[in-house]
Amino acid sequence: MSAHARTFQAGRLASWRPSWRLGVGLGAGVIAALGAIGWMHTPSGLRVLAALGVPCPVNSVPVERVEALRQHGVAPLRMLAPAPARPTPGGLALDRTTEAQAATLLAHAHGQCEAQVRGYHYLRCRGIDASALALAGPPVSELWLSFNGAGRLIGIDIYRRGMQDGDVRATWADATGRLQSALGKPQVAFGDASPAVLAATPIQTARVQYRYADYVATVTASHLPQSGLSVREQYMSSTL
């Protein structure tokens, strides 16, 4: 599998067999690059990290190392042209919003947030009504915000799981519609996000992804045995 495919298929990290020397770097780097920090703390994420030899929580990684790994993970996703716009939910702005500003915004949304430090700083929030972030669909199961060494927002990961059919349709249509309205056709698209197709077998995935020199946005609908129907929205600065 190519480096491009490994990064793109972050949800399938369990199929990797990296060397011991690169295990920690690839595991932490791809996770940080894609903003999928919440995934680290799921049962599947913990199993993959254990296989890579990465302890959880990853307390020992210095911010400089995380930044270098992030750049390594982002590089295969970047295109040459900058994004004509960088859509993000709820008034959050990539490369601009600070942790304090994000915490204030989420407090107004009545979110239950906790700060974490894993080299970078993160805010992990639950109990946020989708409308507080100007999103359609059901409440957000988990929201993870990632901040770089300068304290600026570089990743937004919005995860909703255990969804009903109508929730999946509304969330997928809203997320992909906002991106298409601002950016047009995605660079990557595969799978069928209709709930009937997703639920037909235990593991099904549909995804759209936009890639630019300074922005990557991914919307993924999936059906997994542990979480049922789910939709994840990821918005990331790919500025290096």
Phi, psi and chi 1 to 4 in degrees:
 res  aa     phi    psi   chi1   chi2   chi3   chi4
   1 MET       -  135.3 -174.1 -178.3  -68.7      -
   2 SER   -74.0  163.5   68.5      -      -      -
   3 ALA   -61.0  -38.8      -      -      -      -
   4 HIS   -59.9  -46.2  172.1   85.8      -      -
   5 ALA   -67.2  -37.7      -      -      -      -
   6 ARG   -63.0  -41.4  -72.3 -161.8  -60.8  -90.7
   7 THR   -68.3  -43.4  -55.6      -      -      -
   8 PHE   -63.6  -36.0  178.9   66.1      -      -
   9 GLN   -97.7   52.5  -63.0  -71.3   -5.5      -
  10 ALA   -60.5  -30.1      -      -      -      -
  11 GLY   -70.3   -7.0      -      -      -      -
  12 ARG  -117.2   35.6  -59.1  177.6 -176.8  177.8
  13 LEU   -61.3  -23.9  -80.2  168.1      -      -
  14 ALA   -63.4  -18.3      -      -      -      -
  15 SER   -84.1   -5.1   66.0      -      -      -
  16 TRP   -74.6  155.1  -71.4   16.0      -      -
  17 ARG  -137.9   62.0  -67.0  -64.5 -178.6  -90.5
  18 PRO   -71.3  159.9   26.6  -32.9      -      -
  19 SER   -68.9  160.8   68.2      -      -      -
  20 TRP   -57.6  -39.8  172.0  -99.3      -      -
  21 ARG   -62.9  -36.3 -177.0  178.4   61.5  173.1
  22 LEU   -98.6   -5.9  -66.3  178.5      -      -
  23 GLY   -56.8  -53.2      -      -      -      -
  24 VAL   -63.4  -43.2  172.7      -      -      -
  25 GLY   -63.1  -47.6      -      -      -      -
  26 LEU   -67.1  -42.6  -73.1  171.8      -      -
  27 GLY   -60.8  -54.1      -      -      -      -
  28 ALA   -70.4  -36.9      -      -      -      -
  29 GLY   -66.0  -47.3      -      -      -      -
  30 VAL   -66.6  -40.6  171.2      -      -      -
  31 ILE   -61.2  -47.3  -69.6  164.9      -      -
  32 ALA   -65.0  -40.6      -      -      -      -
  33 ALA   -63.0  -39.5      -      -      -      -
  34 LEU   -90.0   -4.4  -63.7 -179.7      -      -
  35 GLY    71.9   15.6      -      -      -      -
  36 ALA   -89.0   48.7      -      -      -      -
  37 ILE   -66.8  -36.5  -55.9  -57.8      -      -
  38 GLY   -59.2  -34.4      -      -      -      -
  39 TRP   -61.0  -29.0  173.2   83.4      -      -
  40 MET   -57.2  -30.4  -68.6  168.8   57.8      -
  41 HIS   -99.1    5.9  -60.2  -86.0      -      -
  42 THR   -83.7  161.1   65.4      -      -      -
  43 PRO   -54.8  -42.1  -29.1   36.7      -      -
  44 SER   -67.1  -39.7   58.8      -      -      -
  45 GLY   -63.6  -42.0      -      -      -      -
  46 LEU   -64.2  -37.6  -68.3  173.0      -      -
  47 ARG   -65.0  -41.0  -73.8 -165.9  -64.9  -88.5
  48 VAL   -66.4  -44.7  171.3      -      -      -
  49 LEU   -60.6  -39.6  -69.4  175.8      -      -
  50 ALA   -63.7  -40.4      -      -      -      -
  51 ALA   -64.7  -31.2      -      -      -      -
  52 LEU   -82.6   -7.7  -68.9  170.3      -      -
  53 GLY    79.2   21.6      -      -      -      -
  54 VAL   -98.7  120.2 -178.8      -      -      -
  55 PRO   -70.4  155.1   27.6  -34.1      -      -
  56 CYS  -132.0  125.6 -176.4      -      -      -
  57 PRO   -73.2  154.5   27.3  -34.2      -      -
  58 VAL   -86.6   72.1 -168.0      -      -      -
  59 ASN   -79.6  -20.1  -69.8  -40.3      -      -
  60 SER   -91.8    1.1   59.1      -      -      -
  61 VAL   -88.2  117.7 -178.8      -      -      -
  62 PRO   -71.4  156.4   25.4  -33.0      -      -
  63 VAL   -61.4  -34.4   64.9      -      -      -
  64 GLU   -63.9  -38.7  -64.4   81.9    7.6      -
  65 ARG   -68.2  -41.9  179.5   62.1  170.2  156.7
  66 VAL   -62.2  -41.0  173.9      -      -      -
  67 GLU   -63.5  -42.8  178.3   58.8   29.0      -
  68 ALA   -63.4  -40.4      -      -      -      -
  69 LEU   -68.6  -37.8  -65.9  168.9      -      -
  70 ARG   -61.8  -44.9  174.1 -178.4  173.2  -86.6
  71 GLN   -61.1  -38.9  -68.4 -176.0   14.2      -
  72 HIS   -64.2  -41.4  176.2   79.4      -      -
  73 GLY   -73.3  -33.5      -      -      -      -
  74 VAL   -73.5  -33.8  165.2      -      -      -
  75 ALA   -50.4  -45.4      -      -      -      -
  76 PRO   -67.5  -17.9  -19.5   33.4      -      -
  77 LEU   -89.3  -16.9  -62.9  175.9      -      -
  78 ARG   -78.1  140.2  -61.7  179.4   77.3 -121.9
  79 MET  -104.9  175.2  -54.0  -64.4  -86.1      -
  80 LEU   -77.4  -36.9  -66.9  177.1      -      -
  81 ALA   -84.5  141.9      -      -      -      -
  82 PRO   -72.4  156.3   26.5  -34.0      -      -
  83 ALA   -70.4  137.8      -      -      -      -
  84 PRO   -66.2  -22.2   22.0  -31.8      -      -
  85 ALA  -155.9  159.7      -      -      -      -
  86 ARG  -127.9   78.5  -61.4 -159.2  -62.1  173.6
  87 PRO   -61.8  135.6  -17.6   29.5      -      -
  88 THR  -143.9  155.1   52.6      -      -      -
  89 PRO   -85.5  155.2   29.7  -34.4      -      -
  90 GLY    64.8   24.2      -      -      -      -
  91 GLY    79.4    5.4      -      -      -      -
  92 LEU   -77.8  139.3  -63.1  165.5      -      -
  93 ALA  -125.9  120.3      -      -      -      -
  94 LEU   -62.9  139.2  -66.2  170.4      -      -
  95 ASP    68.1    7.1  -62.5  -45.4      -      -
  96 ARG  -129.0  -50.2  -67.6  174.1   52.6 -166.4
  97 THR   -63.5  132.2  -61.5      -      -      -
  98 THR   -91.4  167.4   66.2      -      -      -
  99 GLU   -61.4  -41.4 -175.9  175.5   -6.0      -
 100 ALA   -64.1  -41.8      -      -      -      -
 101 GLN   -64.7  -41.6  -70.2  169.7  -24.4      -
 102 ALA   -65.3  -41.8      -      -      -      -
 103 ALA   -61.3  -40.6      -      -      -      -
 104 THR   -64.6  -45.2  -61.9      -      -      -
 105 LEU   -59.9  -44.0 -175.9  152.4      -      -
 106 LEU   -73.6  -29.0  -66.2  169.6      -      -
 107 ALA   -64.4  -38.8      -      -      -      -
 108 HIS   -65.9  -25.6  -69.5  159.1      -      -
 109 ALA   -86.9    4.4      -      -      -      -
 110 HIS    61.5   33.0  -54.5  -69.3      -      -
 111 GLY   -80.9  148.3      -      -      -      -
 112 GLN   -96.6  101.4  -58.2  172.3    5.9      -
 113 CYS  -115.9  148.6  -59.6      -      -      -
 114 GLU  -133.0  141.0   59.8  176.1  -35.4      -
 115 ALA   -88.2  140.9      -      -      -      -
 116 GLN  -134.8  151.6  -61.1 -168.7   14.8      -
 117 VAL  -125.6  119.3  179.7      -      -      -
 118 ARG  -133.9   62.9  -55.0  -71.7 -176.0  -97.1
 119 GLY    81.7  -72.4      -      -      -      -
 120 TYR   -76.2  168.3  -80.9  166.2      -      -
 121 HIS   -98.7  143.8  -75.7 -128.8      -      -
 122 TYR  -134.8  150.5  -55.9   96.7      -      -
 123 LEU  -115.4  125.2  -76.4  177.8      -      -
 124 ARG  -112.3  122.2  179.3 -168.3 -171.7 -169.0
 125 CYS  -128.0  147.1  -55.7      -      -      -
 126 ARG  -134.3  166.1  -62.4  177.4  177.7  176.9
 127 GLY    71.1   28.7      -      -      -      -
 128 ILE   -97.8  125.5  -63.2  177.7      -      -
 129 ASP   -69.1  136.3 -170.2   82.8      -      -
 130 ALA   -57.7  -36.4      -      -      -      -
 131 SER   -65.4  -23.9   61.9      -      -      -
 132 ALA   -66.9  -22.0      -      -      -      -
 133 LEU  -105.3   13.1  -62.8  174.3      -      -
 134 ALA    61.0   37.9      -      -      -      -
 135 LEU  -113.5  155.7  -57.8  174.2      -      -
 136 ALA   -91.8  167.8      -      -      -      -
 137 GLY    95.5 -170.4      -      -      -      -
 138 PRO   -76.6  173.2   30.9  -36.5      -      -
 139 PRO   -56.7  155.0  -25.0   34.6      -      -
 140 VAL   -79.7  125.8  173.3      -      -      -
 141 SER   -67.9  -48.7  -58.1      -      -      -
 142 GLU  -147.2  141.3  -74.3 -162.8   43.7      -
 143 LEU  -124.7  127.2  166.5   69.9      -      -
 144 TRP  -119.7  127.7  -74.7   80.9      -      -
 145 LEU  -113.8  133.7  -57.7 -178.2      -      -
 146 SER  -113.1  135.5  -50.7      -      -      -
 147 PHE  -123.1  135.4  -58.9   85.8      -      -
 148 ASN   -77.8 -174.9   62.9   14.2      -      -
 149 GLY   -62.4  -23.2      -      -      -      -
 150 ALA   -87.1    0.6      -      -      -      -
 151 GLY    81.8   17.7      -      -      -      -
 152 ARG  -104.5  147.2  -58.0  -68.0  175.6  174.0
 153 LEU   -66.6  127.0  179.9   67.3      -      -
 154 ILE  -125.9  -10.5   56.2  169.4      -      -
 155 GLY  -150.6  138.1      -      -      -      -
 156 ILE  -127.9  124.5  -56.3  167.0      -      -
 157 ASP  -127.9  112.3 -170.9  -19.0      -      -
 158 ILE  -113.1  121.0  -59.0  167.8      -      -
 159 TYR  -126.3  127.8 -176.7   47.9      -      -
 160 ARG  -128.1  128.7  -72.6  179.2  -89.9 -167.8
 161 ARG  -131.6  170.3   58.9 -179.6  176.3  -92.2
 162 GLY    60.4   40.9      -      -      -      -
 163 MET   -90.2  150.8  -58.3  171.5   73.3      -
 164 GLN   -81.3  162.3  -59.7  -61.7  -45.1      -
 165 ASP   -55.5  -47.0  -70.8    6.3      -      -
 166 GLY   -64.4  -34.2      -      -      -      -
 167 ASP   -65.3  -40.6  -67.3  -24.9      -      -
 168 VAL   -62.7  -46.0  171.6      -      -      -
 169 ARG   -62.4  -44.2  -75.9 -169.9  -73.7  -93.2
 170 ALA   -66.7  -43.1      -      -      -      -
 171 THR   -68.1  -45.3  -57.3      -      -      -
 172 TRP   -63.0  -45.5  177.9  -93.0      -      -
 173 ALA   -63.4  -39.9      -      -      -      -
 174 ASP   -66.7  -49.9  174.6   59.4      -      -
 175 ALA   -65.2  -49.6      -      -      -      -
 176 THR   -70.4  -32.4   57.8      -      -      -
 177 GLY   -66.5  -41.5      -      -      -      -
 178 ARG   -62.2  -42.1  -77.2 -175.2  -77.5  105.4
 179 LEU   -68.6  -42.8  -71.0  169.0      -      -
 180 GLN   -65.8  -36.7 -175.0  169.1    0.9      -
 181 SER   -63.1  -37.6  176.6      -      -      -
 182 ALA   -86.6  -31.0      -      -      -      -
 183 LEU  -125.6   -9.6  -58.3  171.2      -      -
 184 GLY    84.2 -147.4      -      -      -      -
 185 LYS   -72.8  136.9 -175.0  177.7  178.7 -179.4
 186 PRO   -72.3  154.8   26.8  -34.1      -      -
 187 GLN   -73.6  -26.6  -75.0   85.9   -7.0      -
 188 VAL  -132.0  133.8  174.8      -      -      -
 189 ALA  -154.4  130.2      -      -      -      -
 190 PHE  -155.5  160.1   66.5   82.3      -      -
 191 GLY    83.5  171.5      -      -      -      -
 192 ASP  -119.2  119.3 -173.5  -25.7      -      -
 193 ALA   -87.5    4.7      -      -      -      -
 194 SER   -66.2  136.1   64.8      -      -      -
 195 PRO   -56.2  -36.7  -27.0   36.0      -      -
 196 ALA   -62.1  -41.5      -      -      -      -
 197 VAL   -70.0  -44.6  173.1      -      -      -
 198 LEU   -60.0  -40.6  -68.9  173.3      -      -
 199 ALA   -84.2   -2.9      -      -      -      -
 200 ALA   -65.8  -33.2      -      -      -      -
 201 THR  -134.8  162.5   56.5      -      -      -
 202 PRO   -60.3  -32.3  -25.3   34.6      -      -
 203 ILE  -128.8  107.6  -60.2  177.5      -      -
 204 GLN  -136.8  145.8  -75.3  -72.0  -22.2      -
 205 THR  -142.3  140.6  -59.8      -      -      -
 206 ALA  -128.4  144.0      -      -      -      -
 207 ARG  -151.0  143.7  178.7  173.0  -64.5  152.0
 208 VAL  -124.8  147.0  -60.6      -      -      -
 209 GLN  -146.9  135.9 -172.1  172.0   69.0      -
 210 TYR  -111.0  132.9  -68.3   80.3      -      -
 211 ARG  -129.6  127.2  -58.7  176.6  178.0 -180.0
 212 TYR  -140.9  175.1  -63.9   94.3      -      -
 213 ALA   -65.8  -26.7      -      -      -      -
 214 ASP  -125.3   10.7   55.3   -5.6      -      -
 215 TYR  -161.4  135.6  177.3   74.5      -      -
 216 VAL  -134.2  128.1  176.1      -      -      -
 217 ALA  -126.3  134.8      -      -      -      -
 218 THR  -134.7  132.9  -51.7      -      -      -
 219 VAL  -122.0  125.9 -176.9      -      -      -
 220 THR  -127.8  127.5  -55.4      -      -      -
 221 ALA  -109.5  135.8      -      -      -      -
 222 SER  -148.3  164.9   60.6      -      -      -
 223 HIS  -130.6  114.0  176.1 -126.4      -      -
 224 LEU  -124.2  147.2  -61.3  173.4      -      -
 225 PRO   -56.8  -36.9  -24.6   34.0      -      -
 226 GLN   -78.8  -30.2  -57.7   91.9  -24.2      -
 227 SER  -120.7   -2.3   56.7      -      -      -
 228 GLY    68.0 -148.7      -      -      -      -
 229 LEU   -74.8  134.1  -68.2  170.7      -      -
 230 SER  -146.4  156.6   64.7      -      -      -
 231 VAL  -133.8  130.7  176.6      -      -      -
 232 ARG  -119.8  131.8  168.9  172.4  -95.5  130.6
 233 GLU  -112.6  130.7  -59.6  173.2   48.7      -
 234 GLN  -130.6  128.6  -65.7  167.0  -74.9      -
 235 TYR  -126.9  125.6  -53.4   89.7      -      -
 236 MET  -139.0  137.9 -179.7 -177.1   68.4      -
 237 SER   -77.3  129.2  167.7      -      -      -
 238 SER  -110.5   19.9   55.3      -      -      -
 239 THR   -69.4  129.2  -58.5      -      -      -
 240 LEU  -107.2      -  -60.2 -178.5      -      -
